[in-house]
Amino acid sequence: YPVDKTCTVTAKPGGTTKAITRSGKPNASINADSINWVIDVNTSMSKLTDAIVEDTIPSGLTLEPGSIAIYDLTLGLNGNVTKETLSTTKSAIDFPVNLGEINSAYRIKYQTSITDPKQSSYNNIATLKDGGSVKGTANFDIGKLTVGNPIEKSGVANNGGVNSTKITWTIDGNKAEADLKG
């Protein structure tokens, strides 16, 4: 007799998997005005009944409204992310992000505005909880941002500097891209 049954098998990946990891990158190498953050959650594919992701936005940064996006992750057998798809079932507008009952991996992407570019570092900490139980914590430090100089001056002597009688000066102003008033 023919049997018509469907079976779903979920394989947990091997390799290095974690409860939570994170990274961040400024939007420019000089005079950045925002940082793009990525949090990978539950790449171990554990069963969690009340998954909550908390994120402590450090001093000098503010969360960009509407920037949080949640992606479903597909993992290879070694635990590496092979595909990310914008989630149709998970969303958030602020932290903490409530993922609810899960047994798969997710990626949370968001952006912060830099409100104080002179901070010595931007150490961001994210925590994955299952209800009240901490499953993992991840932090990432951006370090000090590079800000351009307000004014730079350089000169080149004629005749290669030998018995020079003339210097050509170059002045670069506002490489810090600051708002200049008055």
C-alpha positions in Angstrom: 0.0 0.0 0.0 1.3 3.5 -0.8 2.1 5.7 2.1 1.8 9.5 1.7 3.4 11.2 4.6 5.6 14.3 5.0 8.5 14.4 7.4 10.4 17.5 8.4 13.9 17.0 9.7 15.8 19.9 11.3 19.6 19.3 11.5 21.6 21.3 14.0 24.8 22.6 12.4 28.2 21.5 13.7 31.2 23.8 13.8 31.2 27.0 15.8 27.7 28.1 16.8 26.8 30.5 19.5 23.8 31.9 21.3 24.6 35.4 20.1 27.3 37.3 18.2 27.6 40.9 17.0 29.6 43.3 14.9 29.4 46.9 13.8 31.0 49.2 11.2 30.9 53.0 10.8 29.4 54.2 7.5 32.7 56.0 6.6 36.4 55.7 7.5 36.6 59.5 8.2 33.8 61.7 9.6 31.3 58.8 10.0 27.8 59.9 11.1 26.3 56.5 11.7 27.2 52.9 12.6 25.6 49.8 11.1 25.2 46.9 13.6 24.6 43.2 13.1 23.5 40.7 15.8 23.3 37.0 15.0 21.0 35.1 17.3 20.7 31.4 18.1 23.0 30.0 15.4 23.2 27.0 17.8 19.5 26.5 16.8 18.5 25.8 20.4 14.8 25.6 21.3 13.9 28.8 23.2 10.4 29.5 24.5 10.7 33.2 25.1 13.7 34.6 23.2 14.4 38.2 23.9 17.4 40.3 22.5 18.4 43.2 24.6 20.9 45.8 23.3 22.5 48.5 25.3 23.1 51.5 23.0 26.3 53.2 24.3 26.8 56.8 25.1 27.4 59.0 22.0 25.0 57.0 19.9 21.2 56.9 19.3 19.1 54.3 17.6 17.8 55.4 14.2 14.0 55.1 14.3 12.7 52.4 11.9 16.1 50.9 11.3 15.7 47.5 13.0 15.3 44.7 10.5 15.0 41.0 11.4 16.2 38.3 9.0 15.7 34.5 9.0 19.0 32.8 8.6 19.8 29.6 6.8 22.9 27.8 8.1 25.2 25.3 6.5 26.2 22.1 8.2 29.4 23.8 9.5 27.3 26.6 11.1 28.1 29.4 8.6 25.3 31.6 7.4 24.5 30.6 3.8 21.4 32.8 3.3 19.5 35.7 5.0 15.9 36.5 4.1 13.9 39.4 5.5 11.6 37.8 8.1 7.9 37.9 7.4 7.0 36.8 10.9 9.4 38.8 13.1 9.6 42.6 13.5 10.6 45.2 16.0 10.8 49.0 16.3 12.9 49.2 19.4 14.9 47.1 21.9 14.3 44.7 23.5 13.4 42.6 20.5 10.9 39.8 21.4 11.4 36.8 19.1 9.1 34.5 21.1 9.4 30.8 20.7 12.2 29.9 18.3 14.4 27.0 17.3 16.1 28.7 14.3 18.7 31.4 13.7 18.0 35.1 13.1 20.0 38.2 12.2 19.0 41.7 13.5 20.4 44.7 11.6 20.0 48.3 12.7 21.7 51.6 12.6 22.7 54.2 15.2 23.4 57.9 14.6 26.7 59.2 16.1 25.8 62.1 18.4 29.3 62.5 19.9 32.1 61.6 17.5 34.7 62.4 20.1 34.0 59.4 22.3 37.1 57.2 23.0 35.1 54.1 21.9 31.6 52.7 21.3 31.3 49.4 23.1 27.9 47.9 22.3 26.6 44.9 24.3 23.8 42.6 23.3 22.2 39.9 25.4 20.0 36.9 24.4 17.6 35.8 27.1 15.1 32.9 27.2 12.5 34.5 29.6 14.6 35.5 32.6 17.6 33.2 31.8 20.6 34.7 30.0 21.7 32.4 27.2 24.6 34.6 25.9 26.1 38.0 25.8 28.2 39.5 22.9 30.0 42.9 22.8 31.7 44.7 20.0 33.9 47.8 20.3 34.2 50.2 17.4 37.0 52.2 19.0 37.7 55.9 18.4 36.4 57.3 15.2 38.6 59.3 12.8 37.5 62.9 12.4 39.1 65.2 9.9 41.1 68.3 10.9 39.4 71.7 11.0 42.3 73.2 9.0 45.5 71.9 7.4 48.3 73.9 5.8 51.2 72.6 3.6 53.8 74.3 1.4 56.0 73.3 -1.5 59.2 75.3 -2.3 60.2 76.0 -5.9 63.5 74.7 -7.2 63.1 71.5 -5.2 63.8 73.5 -2.1 67.4 74.5 -3.2 67.8 78.3 -3.0 64.0 78.7 -3.1 62.6 82.1 -3.3 58.9 81.1 -3.6 56.6 78.8 -1.6 53.3 77.6 -2.9 50.9 77.2 0.0 47.8 75.0 0.2 45.2 75.4 2.9 42.5 72.8 3.4 39.6 74.0 5.5 36.9 72.1 7.4 38.0 68.6 6.7 36.1 67.7 9.8 32.9 68.6 7.8 31.6 70.5 10.8 28.7 73.0 10.7 30.4 76.4 10.4 28.4 79.3 11.8 29.0 83.0 12.1 
